[in-house]
Amino acid sequence: MIFILVLLSTLLLIYLFHLLYWKRRNLPPGPTPLPKFGNWLSMVFPMPGYECFRRWTKKYGDVYTFWLESEPYIIIGSYERMKETFIRDGDTYVNKKFNEVIASFRDGQYGVVDTNGEFWSTHRRFTLSNFRDLGFGKDLMQQKILIEVQEIIRKFDENVGEEQNVPKVFNKAVANVINQLIFGYRFDDEKEKEFQKLMDLLEYQQKAFTSWKIIVECVVPFLSRFMPKPTVADLIEEYKTSFYGFFNRQIEEHRLKIDFDSEENESYAESYLKEQRKREADGDKETFSTQQLSNMCMDLWLAGLGTTTLTLGWSMAYVMNTPGVQEKMHEELDRVIESDRLISTSDKNDLPYMQAVINECQRCANIVPINLFHETTRDTVIAGYPIEKGTGVIAQISTVMLDETIFPDPYKFNPDRFIDEHGKLKKVEELCPFSVGKRQCLGEGLARMELFLMLANFFHRYEISPSSTGPPSIDKTQALGVTPREFDAVLTKRH
Ligand code: HEM
């Protein structure tokens, strides 16, 4: 009996020695990891995790180790350090960490968000150059977005003076922009059913995958055997079938309609399918496969819709919760625009306060509490610590955007922090919602254009006031975190 006790105590000591000292001995210091969980529980208490990273940056400096289960991640917690690593030494930080669950969902390594090397760079380059041809950052893209702006106005005008669901209208507008780009059409009245099906799928996925049961199952997988259905595996299978089903149908419809001899392309899918045919004729059947196209569509659709609508929703919420901001925006818009005409990107430089409001909305919305997981492509040194090839590393942009040395009183929504003493827009490089380095957001140009055109035209046309239940909550410390708030508001026409 004593022998067993001594043996168990020794094993426990060896385990703790390994967990608390041995595996951490060469890494930058950081918070003590819990067995199995690592440090991620700190992100949940309180949500959405901003505070634990800010606390650790103050305690350990701008480079420290954060453990996710039993995997170490080096956190880069200041903009200066991001410049030194992700920007100046971009190639070392370009790769994404392999994720088994995602790979099993995709049936391999596909898409642009989760791939690496030549395959990733070919598809990133192809997508960006194709988006440019389709008008990205140019007048053509602006025209497409302005069609959606007019549609937003038409929808809102129907219910002026009454309580109405504001985020829902913006959501459809953003979905139309991204679907135009990928498949070349918008969801008009005829396509309403198709749009609704997609939205139901996204909503279901968001609710299902953020439930406590599923989070616990992901962290401690064996518990799924004792839990009620559906399990994580069931959910993934169901989601996979419906989502890929949508994209595959679209792709096959496109394939039948395309004029493969024409040089003109109306959508990303069309130019991809042409490139696929060209490469196949040259004997390359792998790089531009149909499965890759399906995954590219999913990446662009999901990355392009959720982020932008979330930012728009938070923008409304912050403005409604901060007295005086709307009045200042209205004063500038009336002075500069002078009529009820549509605002375009050529007005941007004359609207510094509007731009400052958008900057502050992105900073406060801070929609990525923990950034995507990268890994080092070679052995390197960060802040004097030797870091092996393949180590996880995260450019922690949410901490940078809440850095009180750059943004005093960081939780206060204050657009004036982006205005200089001459009333001009101040450039602050620490405002980095689209991240930094070689993996910086691929849709940044599109998102910036959408945010400006949609918000400037919205606030020019309307005054927004809370519904009878009050403005949407901007408290992210509760269960909802940064996830979208559903809210009604009352719009009053200004022109
Ligand atoms: C307000 C809107 C948006 C925000 C705040 C945002 C933010 C981000 C962030 C933080 C990343 C991670 C970068 C990293 O790995 O360090 C990212 C990547 C990405 N974003 Fe966005 N994004 C937005 C809109 C869009 C749009 C409209 C699109 C699509 C057209 C898009 C497509 C992507 C893609 C494909 C990636 C992965 C790029 C790669 O790994 O090479 N995003 N975005």
Residues whose N, C-alpha, C, O or C-beta is under 5 A from the ligand:
A	BS01	HEM	V112 V113 R124 D299 L300 A303 G304 T307 T308 T311 V368 L372 P433 F434 S435 V436 K438 R439 Q440 C441 L442 G443 L446 A447
